Amino acid sequence: MDYGEGKCLVFLHGWGGEIASFQSLADRLSARFRIITMDLYGFGATPHPSFPLTIEDYANGVRALLSERQARDVVLVGHSFGGRVAMRIAAKDKRVVGVVLIDSAGILPRRRLKYHLKVVAYKLAKKLGFKRLPQGSEDYKRLSGEIKKTFVNVVNESSENDARAIDVPTLLIWGKKDKDTPLYMCRRLRELIRESQSIEIEDAGHFSYLEHPELVYRVIRAFRERI
């Protein structure tokens, strides 16, 4: 979707989301700005191709849409997986003048002993020929085919190099109770991105923009107005 007028905001939803994920927030902001939303590959109305994708493939798809829409001087707003894509684009594309990362993925998680024991158990069971192997995350178990391979590709890639390369103003919005992308990930991104600032929201989890819509609306509006 492409609607509204003025400075441009481009919304990139999280894994498993679609255009509707940001609809309420985008609609409010469209009174002041031009809004571009899209379904990323494999979600909503955009099919997944017959081969596995990487973060770069998703970024190229967004870049192509920006070119098609002749969008310039954009601020990317990425939630969770959409944050990974936003960082990859912002690291290279001069059309991007700012970034908003909401509970973004991209920092590889700290692995505890329990995780490493699961990996060892999986490899041993596979080697012994067991038919019922230990499974991964709930997101992983729900997938099949090529998008399952895509999921493995994207979750195992760090976005730290992309973050280091970002040289435009960046706003980090994070729920303090986020268990999917914990707060230490926000603070690590704050260290890596030179022109960054963060807002940590009390009593909010991984979907802070849905849990505190008024606050998130106001801070994004103010951020976009000054860039």
Summary of the structure (lengths in Angstrom):
residues: 227
radius of gyration: 18.0
end to end distance: 22.7
largest distance: 61.2
contacts: 731
relative contact order: 0.16
helix: 43%
strand: 17%
